[in-house]
Amino acid sequence: MKTASFPSLRVEPELREAAEQSLQEGETISGFVEQAIRESIERRGHQRAFVARGLASRDNAKRTGNYVAADAVMERLKGMLATAKAGK
């Protein structure tokens, strides 16, 4: 498979220096940038999926008339938080 390249990127010297200082042993700026791009693409995919699930849930609630009260949701979340804290 052929590879492609991204256009060169102009940044302020402070950003370049910060990136260089954050490199791990044996890591290059190019590798760092590639990994950052991959992670951003993955994160945006998760965001799109999250929004799609939310919209589908909203549409289902409108269609069925089955809604959950905000107070019930908050109580459940508080319970989940308490359980998580107790498990630490």
Rosetta constraint file for C-alpha pairs under 8 A:
AtomPair CA 11 CA 15 HARMONIC 6.40 0.50
AtomPair CA 11 CA 16 HARMONIC 6.65 0.50
AtomPair CA 12 CA 16 HARMONIC 6.57 0.50
AtomPair CA 13 CA 17 HARMONIC 6.09 0.50
AtomPair CA 14 CA 18 HARMONIC 6.10 0.50
AtomPair CA 15 CA 19 HARMONIC 6.13 0.50
AtomPair CA 16 CA 20 HARMONIC 6.20 0.50
AtomPair CA 17 CA 21 HARMONIC 6.13 0.50
AtomPair CA 18 CA 22 HARMONIC 6.29 0.50
AtomPair CA 19 CA 23 HARMONIC 6.53 0.50
AtomPair CA 19 CA 29 HARMONIC 7.26 0.50
AtomPair CA 20 CA 29 HARMONIC 6.75 0.50
AtomPair CA 23 CA 27 HARMONIC 5.74 0.50
AtomPair CA 23 CA 28 HARMONIC 6.95 0.50
AtomPair CA 23 CA 29 HARMONIC 7.37 0.50
AtomPair CA 23 CA 32 HARMONIC 7.17 0.50
AtomPair CA 27 CA 31 HARMONIC 6.31 0.50
AtomPair CA 27 CA 32 HARMONIC 6.81 0.50
AtomPair CA 28 CA 32 HARMONIC 6.08 0.50
AtomPair CA 29 CA 33 HARMONIC 6.06 0.50
AtomPair CA 30 CA 34 HARMONIC 6.08 0.50
AtomPair CA 31 CA 35 HARMONIC 6.10 0.50
AtomPair CA 32 CA 36 HARMONIC 6.17 0.50
AtomPair CA 33 CA 37 HARMONIC 6.18 0.50
AtomPair CA 34 CA 38 HARMONIC 6.23 0.50
AtomPair CA 35 CA 39 HARMONIC 6.12 0.50
AtomPair CA 36 CA 40 HARMONIC 6.10 0.50
AtomPair CA 37 CA 41 HARMONIC 6.15 0.50
AtomPair CA 38 CA 42 HARMONIC 6.25 0.50
AtomPair CA 39 CA 43 HARMONIC 6.05 0.50
AtomPair CA 40 CA 44 HARMONIC 6.06 0.50
AtomPair CA 41 CA 45 HARMONIC 6.19 0.50
AtomPair CA 42 CA 46 HARMONIC 6.33 0.50
AtomPair CA 43 CA 47 HARMONIC 6.20 0.50
AtomPair CA 44 CA 48 HARMONIC 6.13 0.50
AtomPair CA 45 CA 49 HARMONIC 6.22 0.50
AtomPair CA 46 CA 50 HARMONIC 6.05 0.50
AtomPair CA 47 CA 51 HARMONIC 6.22 0.50
AtomPair CA 48 CA 52 HARMONIC 6.10 0.50
AtomPair CA 49 CA 53 HARMONIC 6.14 0.50
AtomPair CA 50 CA 54 HARMONIC 6.22 0.50
AtomPair CA 51 CA 55 HARMONIC 6.11 0.50
AtomPair CA 52 CA 56 HARMONIC 6.07 0.50
AtomPair CA 53 CA 57 HARMONIC 6.05 0.50
AtomPair CA 54 CA 58 HARMONIC 6.13 0.50
AtomPair CA 55 CA 59 HARMONIC 6.12 0.50
AtomPair CA 56 CA 60 HARMONIC 6.07 0.50
AtomPair CA 57 CA 61 HARMONIC 6.12 0.50
AtomPair CA 58 CA 62 HARMONIC 6.22 0.50
AtomPair CA 59 CA 63 HARMONIC 6.09 0.50
AtomPair CA 60 CA 64 HARMONIC 6.00 0.50
AtomPair CA 60 CA 65 HARMONIC 7.96 0.50
AtomPair CA 60 CA 66 HARMONIC 7.99 0.50
AtomPair CA 61 CA 65 HARMONIC 5.23 0.50
AtomPair CA 61 CA 66 HARMONIC 5.10 0.50
AtomPair CA 61 CA 67 HARMONIC 5.73 0.50
AtomPair CA 62 CA 66 HARMONIC 7.42 0.50
AtomPair CA 68 CA 72 HARMONIC 6.79 0.50
AtomPair CA 68 CA 73 HARMONIC 7.03 0.50
AtomPair CA 69 CA 73 HARMONIC 6.53 0.50
AtomPair CA 70 CA 74 HARMONIC 6.14 0.50
AtomPair CA 71 CA 75 HARMONIC 6.17 0.50
AtomPair CA 72 CA 76 HARMONIC 6.26 0.50
AtomPair CA 73 CA 77 HARMONIC 6.18 0.50
AtomPair CA 74 CA 78 HARMONIC 6.09 0.50
AtomPair CA 75 CA 79 HARMONIC 6.22 0.50
AtomPair CA 76 CA 80 HARMONIC 6.25 0.50
AtomPair CA 77 CA 81 HARMONIC 6.12 0.50
AtomPair CA 78 CA 82 HARMONIC 6.11 0.50
AtomPair CA 79 CA 83 HARMONIC 6.16 0.50
AtomPair CA 80 CA 84 HARMONIC 6.15 0.50
AtomPair CA 81 CA 85 HARMONIC 6.11 0.50
AtomPair CA 82 CA 86 HARMONIC 6.10 0.50
AtomPair CA 83 CA 87 HARMONIC 6.26 0.50
AtomPair CA 84 CA 88 HARMONIC 6.70 0.50
